[in-house]
Amino acid sequence: MQSATRHRNPTITFVHSADWQLGKPFAGVVDPAKRARVQQERFEAIRRIGAVVRECQGQFVVVAGDLFDSPTPTHAIIAAALGAIAEIGVPVLAIPGNHDHAGPDSLWEKPFFQREQSRLAPNFHLLTTRTPHIIALSDRGEGETSVALLPCPLLRRHEPDDPTAWLRSYDFSEIGDIPRVVIAHGSTISFTAGGFTHDDDDEGSGRAANTIALDRLPLDEIDYIALGDFHGFSAVGSKAWYAGTPEIDRFPKTGQQPGHVACVTVGRGAAPTVDVIRTGRFRWLALTIALDIAAANAGDQREPAGHGPASVDDSLMQATQPRADGEPGFDGCLADVSITGTVSLGGRAELDRIIESWEARLVRLDLDDSVRIAPTLDEIHDLAARPDDPIISRVAAELVRRLEAGGPTEEIDVIRQAIFTLHALAHPNAASASPPASIPSSDSSP
């Protein structure tokens, strides 16, 4: 584009973000110190947004709703948020979302918020009315320019009507020939019609409230639509984007891209240029690991290489390795791990020690442990032939007889757990600190 053209139709550059949800409790992180780290990282993400602004020479920041996770954040959370916003250094313009909606007696009207905002972050501006806001921008060498922000704030948690409906009948000639940016928070028809799970507020998908009909907007009059509510970065039209949350806050679903912001450049009547820039730090990982001890039941006491408990340790170690400079290792990872398959009695004890280690290392470990125990022949013989432990020997022999006789699944499960307990008593140095509460049944014969 030639310089003369830019002066006639100057472009603007801004950063689009949403769903900061500061103050989110993260109750799933059990350790208090680790939970505090996850909560604090959301404030650090704001400072990383400031770095993005400086890198892309953004003139302002748009936050498309849910700056706070709750309509009643604590005073400490409000002060920390405003302090981080002040560091961004350019105007930050936000609308209320469903988590921090506006309206009578909302947090935005509280004396504490208003006092702290005025003192700490005069660059923060809340847009609570569905009317155009013309913002004069700093000169970037293209001449003086302005942008028309068209906010669609939520005035209650669940708006029954489309918050962008006012734009359908608005006379855009009133704002002149300057870039026009819509800011809205809610679910879009394109997500609903496609069957995509779009609602990231843990209230289920497909709800009628806060629904935005993009196809009913006068798109020729609009240059960019900054959306919030969906926590993954996503384009939902030629001019509409969800920025997603800047710091990942849950295990992402397939196809989602949380932990980013959008750097947007647009001019009046021109197609927007949108760059996705990573701001997230913590990693939320999902792994499925299958164990197998087929060789062990043939008389080999060793777990097969690559399929025994050690493979759980290896898989987690590999998944949590930093992928880039400055990225955290296992101490910045949350993992959702599913372990299936079978292990021997000794393998179960080894697996429990590995799990104990990773519970300590990771910020959070969500574990689906459906591993089945199948004692090896050597392990069963060891328990049933112990002259120095006649009680264990007699009990083990009786349990093996009952196991071989078969019976209801529930009874077999109890027998297998009893065998595991005996093994732990006979080998206290090899057993885990405490046996599993229940031992799933095995399809393998003893």
N, C-alpha and C positions, 0 to 999 in steps of 0.2 A: 504494500500500500504506500502510495506517495505521501510525502509530508503535507502537501496542500490538502489532500483528502482528509487527513487526520484532523486538520484544523477546522474543516467544515463539519466533520462528524467525529469529534474526539471520543476516544475509548476511555473506559474506566476499568480499573482493576481492583478487585476486592476478594476477601476470603470468606467463603460460605461454610459455616459450621452449624451444629445443632446438637441437642440431646447431651449436654454436658452432665446433667443430672448429679450435680455436686451434692454431697451429703448422702449418697446412696449407702445403705447400711452394710451390704455384702455379708449377710448373716451366714452364708455358706462357708465363709472362711473362718474356721473355728479358732485358730490362734489369735489372740487379741492384737499382738504386735504385727502379725502379718496382715490382719484385717485393716489396721491403721495404715499400713503401707499402701494397700490397694486404694483406700479412700484418698490418701494424700496424692497418689499418682494422677488423679483426675484434676487436681489443681496444677500439677506440673505440666499436664497436657495443655493447659491454657498458656503457660509460658512458652511451650513449643509452638503454639499457634502464633505467638508474637514473633518467634524466629521465622516462621513461614511468611508473615507479613513483611518482614524486612527483606527476606530473600526475593520475594516476587514483587516487591514495591507496591504492596496493597495500600489502597487509600482509606479503607475502612473494613470492618468485620461485621458480618451479619450472623446472628445466632437465631436460627429458626425454631425457637421454642425449647422448653424444658432445660433452662439454665440450671434450675435446682431440681432435685429429685422429689421434693415435697413442698406443699404450700406453706409449711411451717419449719423452715430450716432454722437451726440454732443461730444465735448471734455470732458465734465463732465461725460458722460456715459462711455466713453472709460477709463478715469482715475479710476472711481469707479469699473469698471469691472476688470481692471488689479490689483487694490488693493485687491479685494476679491480673485482673482486667486492666488496672492502671498501667502495668508494665508493658502491655501491648503497644501503647504509645499512639494509636490512631483511634478514631471514633469506633466504638463497639455498639451496634444497634441490635436490640433483641426484641422479640415478641414473646408473650407468655404462651406456654404450651398447656397440655392437659395436666401435667404434674405440678406446674406452678402458675395456674391460670390467674387471670386478672379478675376484677369485679370488686364489689363492696367488701371491705375488711380483708382484702388480700394482702399477702406479704409485701407487695409493692407499695401499699399505702401505709404501712407501719412506720411510725416515727423513727424507729431505730434504723431501718433500711434507708429511708430518705436522708437521714442525717449522715450516715456512713457513706452513702453514695456521693453526696455533695462534697464530703471532706476527702474521701479516699480515691474516688474514680469519677472525676468530672467528665471523662471521655465516654462514660457509659450512658446510653440513652434507651429508655424503654418505650416501645411503641404500643400503646394500648387502645388506640382508636383506629377504626377502619376508614381512614382518610389518607390521602397522599401526603407524604412528607418530603419536601424538597431540601436536599442536603447539598450545600456548597462544598466543593472539594478543592484540595490544594492543587496548585498549578504544577504539572509535570512537564512543562515545556510545550504543551499542546494548546495553551490558552486556558482561560478560566472555564470551568465546566461545573455542572451539577448533576445530580442523579435524583430520580423520583422513586422513592421507596413506597411500595403499596402494601402495607401490613395487613395481615388477616389474623389478628390475635384471637386466642380462645379466652372467652370471658367466664367460662365455667369448665369443669372437667370434661363433661360430655355435651358438646354442642349438637343439638338435633338437626341444625341446618348447616349447609355448606358455608364455612367461614369466608370463602372467596366469592360468594354469590353477589356481593355488592359491586364487583368489578364488571359484571355482565352488562350493567346499564350505565356505567360511569362514562362521562364525556372526557375522553383522553386529551382532547384539544386544549383543555384547561391547563395542562402541565407543560405544554410546549414540546419542542423537538429535542428532548434529552433522553438518555437511557432510562429505562423503566424496569424496576426489579420488584417482583412480587415476593413477599415473605409469608409463608403459611406453614401450619403444623397440622398434620392429620394423615389419613389413609387416602390413597388415590384409587379411582375407578380402575385404572390399568392394573393395579395389584389385585384388587378384589376380583375382577373378571378373569384374571389369569390363574386364580386359585393359589396365588402365592401367599405364604404366611407373612403378612406385612406388619402386623401390629406388634411392636416391641415393648409394650407396656404390661405384659404378663396378664392381660385381661382377655385373651382369646382373639381370634381373627374374625374378620367378616362383620364386625359390629357396624351399625348404621351411624353412630355418632362420629363427629369430626371427619366426615367423608368429603373429599375434594374431587369435584368433577372437572378434570383438566380439559375434557373435550367441550365443555360449555364456556370456557374462557375465551375472550377475544384475543387469540394468540398473536395476531398481526400487530396488536397495539402493545405487546409485552415483549421485552427482550430477554428476560431470565426469570425463572421461578425457583426460588430457594426454599426447599422443603425440609421439614423435620418430622420426626416420629419413627421412621424406619431406621434402625441402628446400623445398617450397612450402606456403604457408598453405592449409589445406583442412579443411572439415568432412566427416567420414566417418560421421555419424550424429547423432541429436538431442543426444547428450551427449559425442561424441568429436571432437576436433580435432587436426590436426597444426599446430603453430605455424610450422614451417619454420625455416630458418636466418635469423638476424637480419641478416646481411650476405650479399648474393648472392655465390656462389662459383663460378658457372658460367653458361654461356649457357642461360637457362631454356627449357624446352619449352613448347609451346602449352598454355595453361590454367593454368600454374603461377603462383604469386604469392609468390616468395621475398622476403626482406628485410623481414620483419615480425615482430611478436610479438602475442600475444593478451592483452587485458585482460579478465579473467573475473570476473564477479560471480555468486555462487550461494549458495543456502541449502538446507538439508536438505529434499529432496523437491520442490524448485522447479526449473523449467527454467533452465539457465544463460543469462546474458547475456554474449555474447562480442563484443568490439570488436577489429577488426584495426587495428593501429597500425604505421606504417612506421618502421623503424629503419635500413634499408639506405641507404648513401650512393653507392657506386659503381654505375654503370649498365653492364649487359651488353647490347649492342645487336646485332641481326641485320638485315642489309640485303641486298637483291638489286637490282643495278643493271644495266640492259641498255643497251648502246651500239649505235649504228647509223650507218653512213656511206653509205647508199644514194645520197645526193646527190653524194658525193665521186667515185664512180666514173662519174658523168655528166660529169665535167670540172671540177667545183667543188672547189677545194682545201680549202675550209673544212669543218669538221665541222658537221653540222646543229645548230642551237641546241637545247639541252635534251637532246641525245642523244650528244654527244661527250664526251671525257675530262673537260671542265669539269663535267659533270653529276655525276661521282663526287665531286669537291670540294664541289659545292653540296649533294649529298645528305648527305654526312658532316657538313658544317657545320651543316645544319639539324637533323640527328638529335642532335647533341651540344650543342645550345643548352640552357642551364639552363631547366628548366620551372617552377622555383619559387625563391623567395629562399633563398639558402644552398646551393643544389644546385650541384655542380661542373659545369664545362663539359667540353671535350674531354679535359682532363687528369685527369678522373675517370671516363673511359669506356673500356670494352673492347668491341671491335667484331668481329663475324664477318661478313665482307663477301664476297659472291659477285658477280663482274663477268662478264657475258657480252656477246656481240655482236661487232662488228667495228670496227676503227679503221684509219686510214691509217698510213703509216710515220711521218709527223710526229706523228700522233695517239698512236702507241705511245710515242714519246719523251715527249710531254706527259703521258701517263698514268703513266709511270714516275716522272716528277718529282712528280706529285700523290701517288702511293703513298708515295714517299720522305718527303714532308712528313707524311703521316698516320701513318706508322710512328713518326716522332719525336714527334708530338703525343699520340697515344693511349697509354693504359697498355699496351694490347695490341691488335694487329691480326692477326686470323686471316683470311688472304686466299685465296679460291678464284678464281684469275685464269684464266679460259678464253676470254679475248678473242682473236679471230682477226685476223690482219693481212691487209688487202687494199690493196695499193698503188694509188693513184689513177693515172690516165693521165698527169697532169702529173708525178707523182713518177717514174714509169718513164721518161718522156721526158727528164726532167732528168738521170737517171743515165746514160742511153744516149747523150746528146748533150752531152758535156763535153770540148770541145777542149783545155782546160787540164789535164785529167786523163785522158789516153788509156788508161791501164791500167783505171781504173774504168769508162770508157766501153765498152771492149771486153768486159770481164767482164760488165757489166750487160747489154749487147746479147745476149751468149750466154745469160745466165740468163733473159732475157725470152723468147728463142727456145725454150728448153727448157720454160719455164713454159707458153707457148702450145701447145707440142706435147703437153702433158699427160703422164700417167704414173702410176705407183703413188702412193698417198697419202703414203707415207713419203718418197719422192723429192721430191714437191711441197713437203712441209714443209721439207726441207733447202734447197730453192731459195728459198723465201720467207724463211727465216732468213738466207740469204746476201744477199738483196736488202736486208733490214733492216740487216745489218752494213755493206754498201756505203753505204747512206744515212747511217748514223752516221759513217762515215769522211768522206763528202762534206760533211756538215753537223755538224761537231763541237760547235758552240755550241748546236745545237738538240737533239742526241741526249742520251739518258740517260747516266749515268755508266758503266753497263755494260749491254749488250743482254741480253734475257731468255735463260735457258738453253735454252729451246725455244719456238718460235713455232707455235701451233696452226694447222692448215690452215684455209683460208677457202673457203666455198662460192661466193664472188663471183669472177667472172672478172676478170683484170687489166685 
